[in-house]
Amino acid sequence: MDRRQNRASFLGVFRTNGRRKVVRRAIETTAGGHYLDHYEARLFIPSLIILVLCMIDAHITLNLLAKGATELNVVMKLAIEKGVVIFLVTKYAMTATSVVFLVIHHQFRIFNIVQVRHIIYGYAWIYITLLTYEITMWTYVA
């Protein structure tokens, strides 16, 4: 039986036995990017850091708002007006979706200059900087 006749299932993306861990063809490195079945372990830590910092950021934001601060992000402001749970779900869903998208495309280059994996690392550093700023703001407000 020809293996190509079987259709891939929708849940196939969650399989852990995929074979594609590295680029196998030279054309794939020059084509701008490629998809893999397995992702590098070094992407897991910054992705996890981003998701944890997202929840810490949400907690600090809610505390700052309770002390009189205002939310500048229009989407998050609308979510907060709908309620705390909507805010938390929206914030986490937007962050998690962007992290998954970046991890899936980590081998691609943007404008043939920067690799997407470096954006993941930058994303983590931006979140760390944001939280440092918020904690500083929190100490002045308290």
FIVOMAR-123658 format. One record per residue (C-alpha): residue number from 0; x, y, z. Coordinates in steps of 0.02 Angstrom, whole numbers, always signed. Each point is the difference from the previous one (the first is absolute). Layout:
% FIVOMAR-123658
 num     c1     c2     c3
 NUM      X      Y      Z
...
% end
This chain:
% FIVOMAR-123658
 num     c1     c2     c3
   0     +0     +0     +0
   1    +65   +173    -45
   2    +25   +106   +156
   3    -46   +157    -95
   4   -179    -60    -27
   5    -40    +13   +186
   6    -60   +171    +52
   7    +77    +81   +152
   8   -120    +17   +145
   9    -39   +166    +79
  10    +72    -60   +166
  11   +160    -56    -87
  12    +86   +161    +53
  13     +3    -65   +179
  14    +93   -159    -45
  15   +171    -17    +77
  16    +68   -128   -122
  17    +26   +114   -150
  18   +162    -24    -93
  19    +40   +174    -58
  20   +123    +78   +123
  21   +123    +85   -118
  22     +7    +63   -178
  23    +37   -140   -121
  24    +11    +89   -165
  25   +109   +146    -53
  26   -146    +84    -89
  27    -91    +17   +167
  28   +135   +109    +74
  29     -4   +119   -148
  30   -190     +2    -17
  31    -22   +114   +151
  32    -56   -125   +130
  33    -69   -172    +35
  34   -115    -89   +120
  35    +57   -138   +116
  36    -88   -136   +100
  37   +109    +24   +153
  38    +51   +166    +73
  39   +163    +42    +84
  40     +1    -15   +189
  41    +79   +172    +12
  42   -165    +74    -61
  43    -96    -76   +145
  44    +79   +105   +139
  45    -28   +173    -78
  46   -176    -52    -52
  47    -39    -56   +176
  48    +77   +159    +71
  49   -109   +107   -114
  50   -159    -91    +54
  51    +42    +12   +186
  52    +47   +183    -16
  53   -164    +31    -90
  54    -97    -57   +153
  55   +112    +99   +118
  56    -26   +152   -111
  57   -189    -25     +8
  58     +6     -9   +190
  59   +106   +158    +16
  60   -109    +90   -129
  61   -158    -39    +98
  62    +83    +62   +160
  63    +58   +160    -84
  64   -174    +29    -71
  65    -74    -22   +174
  66   +118   +139    +59
  67    -55   +122   -135
  68   +111    -40   -149
  69    -75     -8   -175
  70    +22   -133   -133
  71    +76    +70   -160
  72    -26   -154   -109
  73   -170    +21    -84
  74    -36   -186    -17
  75    +45    -35   +182
  76    -99   +153    +57
  77   -156    -70    -87
  78    +32   -170    +78
  79    +18    +75   +174
  80   -164    +93    -23
  81    -84   -168    -36
  82    +70    -75   +161
  83   +155    -71    +82
  84    -24   -177    -68
  85    -23    +64   -178
  86   +157   +106    +22
  87   +103   -148    +63
  88    -62   -119   -136
  89    +26   +130   -137
  90   +174    +45    +59
  91    +57   -181    +17
  92    -82    -55   -163
  93    +81   +140    -99
  94   +171    -34    +76
  95    -11   -189    -16
  96    -59    +11   -180
  97   +144   +114    -47
  98   +127   -112    +89
  99    -65   -155    -89
 100     +5    +91   -168
 101   +179    +56    +31
 102    +57   -173    +55
 103    -78    -82   -153
 104    +91   +125   -112
 105   +163     +6    +99
 106   +104    -55   -151
 107    -65   +140   -111
 108    +82   +168    -31
 109    -88   +167     -3
 110    +53   +111   -146
 111   +146   -121    -19
 112    +83    +87   +148
 113    -54    -69   +168
 114    -49   -177    +43
 115   -167    -19    +89
 116    +82    -97   +143
 117    +91   +160    +48
 118   -167    +89    +10
 119    -54   -129   +130
 120   +152    +43   +106
 121    -32   +186    -26
 122   -183    -24    +49
 123    +56    -76   +166
 124   +121   +144    +33
 125   -133   +129    -42
 126   -118    -82   +125
 127   +137     +2   +133
 128    +28   +186    -35
 129   -187    +34     +7
 130    -18    -88   +167
 131   +149    +95    +70
 132    -85   +162    -50
 133   -167    -55    +74
 134    +79    -53   +164
 135    +88   +169     +8
 136   -166    +85    -33
 137    -84   -108   +132
 138   +126    +54   +133
 139    -35   +184    -38
 140   -189    -23     +5
 141     +2   -102   +161
% end
